[in-house]
Amino acid sequence: MFAVVVLPESLQVDSRSPLFVAGRVWLEIAGHAFPETGWSDSPLSVLGSMGTAIHHALDDGEGDVYFFEGPYFMKVLLTEDGALRVVGVCDRHPAPDDGGVIEAEVTVPVHEVLDAYRNAVRSLRQWAQERGEAEVLAVLERMSELDEACHDL
């Protein structure tokens, strides 16, 4: 099981130049909240890196999703059978191979990761539309353009 959790009621525009939206965003990886339930970060940045990571994984076999408020990232790896392996990593205390410590992982169909990503972007878009946040909508539109490359999956 894989999900992206964004709490719209927690979102706020902290800066317009450069644009920065703060809020609660985390991942559910095989029932484990990563980095943790209620994680405070930049949902636009996390989702932006997620869209790029999904595309990189599908095109090149591997991509990284970044959390900006801590030593956490998520690897997205294309498996030989065409699924996606999602790995939540903490690199605060690097492992001997300097790859960090795996906190959660799951292998799921590609559509499960894409659906989770799209639902999170949709949630942010609804929030921005309700509040007339044109700058946020413009960023989300660019994310949607990236997502169109995977529309058949």
C-alpha positions as MATLAB code, in Angstrom:
seq = 'MFAVVVLPESLQVDSRSPLFVAGRVWLEIAGHAFPETGWSDSPLSVLGSMGTAIHHALDDGEGDVYFFEGPYFMKVLLTEDGALRVVGVCDRHPAPDDGGVIEAEVTVPVHEVLDAYRNAVRSLRQWAQERGEAEVLAVLERMSELDEACHDL';
ca = [
       0.000    0.000    0.000;
       1.221    3.461   -0.922;
      -0.443    6.833   -0.321;
       0.434   10.516   -0.232;
      -1.209   12.467    2.586;
      -1.631   16.248    2.343;
      -3.762   18.044    4.927;
      -5.341   20.980    3.063;
      -6.430   22.658    6.313;
      -2.750   22.951    7.291;
      -1.634   24.711    4.101;
      -0.517   28.313    4.104;
       1.414   30.520    1.721;
       4.461   31.635    3.701;
       6.154   33.499    0.860;
       5.192   34.664   -2.621;
       8.630   35.554   -3.957;
       9.869   32.927   -4.037;
       6.631   30.993   -3.673;
       6.620   28.791   -0.578;
       3.621   26.859    0.708;
       3.984   25.168    4.096;
       1.796   22.376    5.370;
       1.456   18.805    6.537;
       2.587   16.182    4.014;
       3.768   12.614    4.450;
       3.691    9.228    2.782;
       2.099    5.974    3.831;
       4.448    3.173    2.807;
       3.126   -0.295    3.664;
       1.278    1.129    6.673;
       4.265    3.170    7.911;
       3.931    6.978    8.041;
       7.052    8.434    6.419;
       8.767   10.586    7.597;
       6.023   10.607   10.250;
       2.337   11.384   10.661;
       1.761   15.142   10.485;
       5.180   15.910    8.956;
       5.527   19.651    8.261;
       7.243   20.503    4.978;
       6.649   22.114    1.600;
       3.947   20.064   -0.137;
       4.593   21.768   -3.484;
       8.271   20.877   -3.349;
       7.671   17.314   -2.170;
       5.073   16.702   -4.887;
       7.207   18.439   -7.501;
      10.125   16.152   -6.768;
       7.733   13.180   -6.677;
       6.450   13.853  -10.176;
      10.007   14.111  -11.460;
      11.036   10.954   -9.565;
       8.163    8.937  -11.037;
       9.149    9.994  -14.545;
      12.805    9.214  -13.912;
      11.907    5.802  -12.494;
       9.742    4.950  -15.493;
      12.297    6.261  -18.003;
      15.624    5.427  -16.324;
      14.733    2.945  -13.592;
      15.259    5.204  -10.570;
      14.192    8.542   -9.093;
      14.331   10.384   -5.768;
      11.648   12.296   -3.849;
      12.941   14.896   -1.401;
      11.621   16.158    1.895;
      13.104   19.573    2.572;
      12.677   19.812    6.348;
      14.731   16.839    7.413;
      17.138   14.084    6.444;
      14.518   12.093    4.545;
      14.051   11.032    0.966;
      12.199    8.358   -0.951;
      13.653    6.252   -3.718;
      11.368    5.134   -6.533;
      12.750    2.124   -8.410;
      11.311    0.333  -11.435;
      11.375   -3.428  -10.886;
      12.025   -6.025  -13.568;
       8.335   -6.933  -13.647;
       7.258   -3.305  -14.199;
       6.136   -2.414  -10.673;
       7.555    0.400   -8.540;
       9.573   -0.238   -5.406;
       9.154    2.693   -3.020;
      11.776    3.052   -0.289;
      11.662    5.622    2.539;
      15.194    6.490    3.682;
      16.620    8.523    6.565;
      20.152    9.673    5.925;
      20.689   11.349    9.306;
      22.815    8.398   10.441;
      24.186    6.952    7.226;
      24.544    3.219    6.916;
      28.019    1.826    6.226;
      27.407    2.146    2.487;
      26.381    5.820    2.955;
      22.924    5.076    1.569;
      21.074    5.880    4.769;
      18.721    3.738    6.816;
      15.627    2.234    5.182;
      12.601    3.052    7.353;
       9.874    1.645    5.097;
       9.510   -0.002    1.715;
       6.906   -1.560   -0.518;
       6.581   -2.743   -4.105;
       3.303   -1.756   -5.760;
       1.841   -1.444   -9.257;
       2.800    1.764  -11.077;
      -0.817    2.940  -11.109;
      -0.929    2.920   -7.288;
       1.926    5.437   -7.073;
       0.515    7.529   -9.926;
      -2.965    7.555   -8.388;
      -1.580    8.636   -5.001;
       0.434   11.418   -6.650;
      -2.504   12.613   -8.769;
      -4.887   12.615   -5.790;
      -2.464   14.733   -3.756;
      -2.028   17.228   -6.613;
      -5.813   17.323   -7.050;
      -6.235   18.069   -3.341;
      -3.759   20.952   -3.546;
      -5.430   22.281   -6.691;
      -8.829   22.325   -4.989;
      -7.341   24.176   -2.004;
      -5.693   26.751   -4.288;
      -8.856   27.268   -6.366;
     -10.986   27.815   -3.273;
      -8.576   30.510   -2.071;
      -7.787   32.141   -5.420;
      -4.086   31.240   -5.191;
      -3.092   31.880   -8.816;
       0.656   31.349   -8.246;
       0.047   27.971   -6.614;
      -2.307   26.962   -9.431;
       0.393   27.836  -11.983;
       2.880   25.532  -10.237;
       0.298   22.755  -10.050;
      -0.452   23.190  -13.756;
       3.232   22.533  -14.528;
       3.016   19.371  -12.400;
      -0.027   18.278  -14.407;
       1.893   18.810  -17.650;
       4.656   16.516  -16.368;
       2.018   13.968  -15.376;
       0.493   13.858  -18.875;
       3.472   11.776  -20.040;
       2.111    8.914  -17.895;
      -1.579    9.321  -18.736;
      -1.918    5.847  -20.269;
      -0.654    4.008  -17.175;
];
